[in-house]
């Protein structure tokens, strides 16, 4: 059955960005972002050194209606013409998820439109199809504040998790390292900026999980190693902080390179590389230049295309949620009932076994 153009309203409130978007999926499968409105709560939470769930939920309540109206106006698509309403229903902070779900349900009911609850991770997983029309299957590295995973994307609603973090997610490790060293929030950009001034090889840190066949990640021990070095060097000069940041980032990129090289080998053995398959990176930590460069180099050596969506689509946004809704409709998947409940935990691969420490509540997706 052929599917015509689909115009989907997307809503995202899983953490500290309030977002609304209208995305069009053309009949040929290509995508077009008609509007993409994001309101960051960064300033609201910066003083606390991390996201405060109650404050995040309150901000969503006071701003979401306005953002939905703005997204519809900018898209020049009326609510009457929208084909469905898609909203993040998990994983994430339960208060924020409830705000988005209730708003989306009210809109769907009032406008008599289909309602689709989207896994936030599926939004990230399918973004490269919106921006680069990537064909299935492809390999995804999802690196964010709440998740660090290697996922085989076989199709819409068809995923295999090959690796995950057994403790801290990478974004969380960046934030905690930045806090330890007295840098600002969010930690990722602060550590990356400081590392640019660092002296190479002054400090050497371990590379977690090197050549471990499980393809999992671990960053808790690395964070502890930074703390121990910082205590030995106290009081810390700006140069020492920069050197520690560089050592931390170098260890992180080495670990990612090791994990991904093994994952690409597994992919090539299973599917081959004749069609130049894709390695896709998504999530807020994908903004890190050193990580992107490492992945791009490794992909080229392994015969893969490297694809990184624009930075604004790597962080939390509603365009990816709208697109995931359109992809699910085009794949013939049914929408959801209006009694759908939010899920603070929701694995992308439902058959994957939980890893030690995986899926901490309150983590940023």
N, C-alpha and C positions, 0 to 999 in steps of 0.2 A: 504494500500500500504506500503510495507516495504521499508525502507530507508537504503542504504548502508553507508559506511564510508563517512563522510563529513569533508573536510579540509577547514577551514575558516580563512581568514586574518582579524584581528580586528585592529581598529585604535581608539585611545582615546585622545582627546584634549580639553575637556570641561572646564578645569580650569588650574592648574599649573603643571600638569604632562603630558609630551609627551610620548605616549606609543604605541607600536605595538606588535602584538602577532599572532601566528598561533595555532589554537586549532583544535583537531580532535574529532569529535563525532562518536563513533563506532556504528556499526549497532545495537548493543544490547542496545544502549542508554547511555552507559558510556562515560566519557570524558577523554581526555588526552591533557595536555598542551605541545605542541612541542617547543614553544619558548615564552618568555615573557620578553620584553625589556621595561624598564621604565626609563625615564630621569626626575628627580625631579628638579623643579626650586626654591627649598626652599631657597637657598643662594641668589638667585636673588631678592627675595621679602622680605627677613628677615629684611633688613634695613628700610623697609616701614611699618613694623608691620602688613602686610596683602598683599593679592594678588593685583597687579596692572594690570588691564586687558590689557592695550596696551603692556606692557612689556611681559606678558604671550603670547600674540598672536605673537609677533615678535620672541620669542624663539621657538615657535612651527614651524614657517616658516623656520627657519634656521636649525632645527634638525630633522624634521619628516621624510624627505626622507631617511636620513641615518639610522634612527631607523627601518623603514620598510624594508630596504635592509638587515639590521642585523637580523631582526626577520625571514625573509625568509631563510637566510643563516643558521641560527642556527636550524631551523626546518627541514632542508634538504628537504623541499617541494618547488618545483619551482612554479613560478607565473602561469605557464601554467597548473599546476596540481591543483591549488586552485579552490575550488568549488564556492566561493562567497567572496565578500568583504563587511564587516560589519563595520560601523562607528557610533560613537556617534553623533546624530543630535540634541540633546537637553536632558534635560535642561542644562544650563551652560552659560558661558561667550560667547557672540555672536561672538567676534573676533576669539577666539580659535576654536569654532565650525565651523566657515567658513573655517579655515585652514584645519581641518580634513576632512570636507566634500569635498572640492575641490580636495584634494589629493586622497581620496577614489574614487571619481567619475572619475578622470583621469585614475587611475589604472584599474577600472572596464571597462571603455570604451576601453582603449588600449589593455587589455587582453581579452575583450569580455566575462566578467564574470557578474553574477547577482550582484546587488548593494542593500544593506539593511541598512536603517537608523534605529538606535537603540536608544530607550529611555534609558538614562544613569541609571535611577532608575530600569528599568527592568534588566539591567546587574547585579546590586546588588541583585535584588530579586531572580535571577535564579542561582547565583553562588554556592549555597549549593547543587544544583543538579549536578554541575560539580565536586565538591569536595567530596560530600557524597551521591550522588544518591538519594536525598530526594524525597519521593513520595508526590504528591498532595493529599489533600490540606495541607498547613502548615502556621504557623503564623510567620510573619517577623517583626522584629524591625529594622528599618533603622535609624541609628544615624550618622550624618555627619556634615560637616561645613555648609551645606545649607539646610539640611532636617532632620526632626525628625518625623517619622511616624510609626504607627502600621498598617500593611497591611496583609489582608488575601490573600494568594497566592493560587488561585483555579486551575490555569493552565497557560500555555503560553498565554499571551495577555488577561488574565482574572484575574482581581485584584479588591479587595474591600478595600478601605482605611477606617480603623476603627478609627484612631486618627491621629492628626497632631499637629504641634506647632501653637499656635495662635499669636506668636511673634517671638522671636529668636529661631533659631535652636540650638541644644545642643553644637555643635562644635563652633558655633559663640559665645555662652555664655562662653565657656571655654576660647576662645581667648580674649574676652573683659575683663574677670576677670583677666587673666594673665597680660594684658596691664595695667589695673587699679592698680595692685599690683607691677608693675615694673618688671615682669618676661618676659622671651623671647617669640619669635614666632617660631613655632606654640604654642598656649597656652595650648592645651590639655596635652601634655607630661610634660610641665613645671609645671602646676598645680598638676598633679598626682605625680610628683617627690617631690615637696614641701610638699604635703599632707602626705607623708611618715614620715616626721619629725614633724608632727603636734601633739598637745596634744588634745585628745578627750574631748569633752564637755566643752571646754573653751568658745566657741562661739556656739550659737544655731541659726539656720536659718530656716525660714518657709519651708514647703514642698508644693510646688505649686500643685494645682488641686487635692489635696488628696480626694479620693473617689468620684470625679466628674464623673457622669455616661457617659460623652461624650467621655472619653478615650483620650482627647486631652492633650497637654503639654503646659507649659508656663514657660519661664525662665527669662523674662525681669525683673520681680519683684524681683527675687532672686539675680540677678546681682545688682539691686539697693540697696538691703539689704546689700550686701557685701561692696558696696561703702560707705554706711552710717556708717557701723561698722569700716571701714578703716579710715574714717575721724575722728571718735571718738577716735581711738587709735593712731592717728598720733603724732609724727613721727613713722613709722613702723619699728620694729626690725625684723630681719630674723625669729625669733621664732613666732612673731605675724603674719607675712605673711604665715608661714607654718600652723599656727592654723586656719587662715581664709580659706586657701586652703582646709584643711581637712573638715571644716564646710561646705564649698560650695560643695565639692564632696560628703559628707554624705547626704546633702539635695537632690542632684541630684540622687543619687542611691536610696534614699527612694522614690522619686517621680517616678522613673522608675519602682521600685518594685511594687508600688501601681497601676500604670497604667497597667503594664503587668499582674499582678495577676487578675485584672478584665477582661482583654482581654482573658486570658487563661480560665477563667470561662465561658465566652461567647462562646469560641471555643468548650469547652467540652460539653456545652449544645446543641450545634448545630451538632457536629460530634461525640461526645463521645471520650473516651481515651483508648479504648480497644486495638487499634493498636499502642499505644504509639506514638502519633503524635509529630511533631517537632516544637520547638521554635528556630527560626534562627535569628541571629544578623548579621548585615552587616553595612558597612560604616566605615570611619576612626576612629570615636570615639569608635568603638568596640574594639580598641586596649587597652582601659583603663581596667586595671586588676580589679579594684573595681566593675566596671559595669559588667564585664564578670562574676565575682564571684556571684554577686547579681542575675543575670539572671539564672545562672546555679543552684543556690540554689532554686529559685522560680520554675523553670521548674521541678526539681526533686520532690518538694512538690506537684506539680499539676499533676504528672504522664506524663510529657512530656520529650522527649529527647531534650537536649540543643546542638545546632550546631553552631559553629563559624568557618567560613573558616579561613585558614591561614592568618596572618596579612597582607601579601603582596597582598592578594586578597580581603581584606576589604577596603583598600584604593583604589584610582582610578587606574585602570589598563585596558589594552586592551584585556586580556584573557577573562574577563567577557563579553566584547562586542562581541568578536568572538563567545563565547559560546551562547550568546543570539541569535545571527544570526543563528547558527546551530539549536538551539531549534525551532526557527520560521520556518525554512525550514522543519524540521522533522514534525512539526505540520501542514504542508500544507499551511502555510501563504505565500503570494506572496511577492516578493521583491518590491523595490521602483523605481520610475522613476528618471532619472538623473537631473530633475529640482527640486528635493526635497530641501526645504529651511530649514535653521537652526531654532530652536525654543529655545529662552532663557527660556521660561516657558513651561512645558509639564507635566501635572499631570499623574501619573501612572494609576489612576482610573479616567477616563474621566467623570464619572457621579457624582463624589464627589463634594459637594459644597465647594467653596473657603472659607477658614477660615480667620479671621481677621489677617492681617499682613502676610498671607501665600504667599510664592512665590516671595520674594524680588529679584529684578534683581541684577545680579552680585554676588549672593551667590554661594558658592562652593557646588557642588552636592556631 
